[in-house]
Amino acid sequence: RYSETHNLCFSNRQKGTMRLAVALMAMAWTVYSSGDDCFDVQYSANTVATLAGNKIAEIAILDEMRFEFDVTINSFPTGWASVFHCGTSDVVRVPGIWLQPQTESRVGFHITFSTVTDDKPSFNPGPELTTGQSYHFQLDVTQSSLVVTIDGVVQYSRIAYEAHNTYDRQPCYSGDPWNPAADVVLTNLVISSPSECSVDCASLDIFLDSFDNKDWLIIGLLVINVAVIALSTYICVSGKASVKYQPVKAYGSE
């Protein structure tokens, strides 16, 4: 007698495998499509002059923020020189970005983002910088992480970064009032924060920026997805071919 039970290709286990494949495909698509659409722009400018005390905007400092710009260094300073600063005073740095005499070496930019207990937690993430070359600088900060990316490469990533204060309004300068301005050209400056309807998306985007190469993450997910589908198909076909009929008892005999 033909058994419909053994003819069902998608058993509960196989359906679970296919659901996993669909979930992996959705994850790969999310990784691929995640990006700046998650963020609301608070301020943007094509070109910004760097002058001491040059106030360019007033913005809200929220739980999650992104600061990005292209910067070309014309010359290196002999002392501290301000590139970009948000804050009402020299001890409110949300963030503060400078060049210094050692910038030519591998220390790169000097960066600070004030926390609730430390006004000046600073770091020099590299890489080695040269004059006349344009760099794309991006800083992403949340209440528990800080990531600095230069030219698409993560130079600094701290997941346990201390929380920062939030503010309704803070001035931003391309060249703060307390130091000489750096001899740089800033272009494509964008200050943004997560959309209220897309906080999860924005958090994912910040998380993905911690990977040096997002393409490899996508490729890995797709490879796993193909393997899951191939395994499910093999189980389905082999299981369906193995037993299509089973003996049944009729009147006490087979």
PyMOL commands that set and color helices and strands:
alter all, ss='L'
color gray80, all
select helices_A, chain A and resi 4-7+12-33+36-38+101-104+196-209+214-242
alter helices_A, ss='H'
color red, helices_A
select strands_A, chain A and resi 39-48+55-61+65-73+81-86+96-99+110-112+122-123+134-141+146-150+153-158+167-173+184-194
alter strands_A, ss='S'
color yellow, strands_A
deselect
rebuild
show_as cartoon
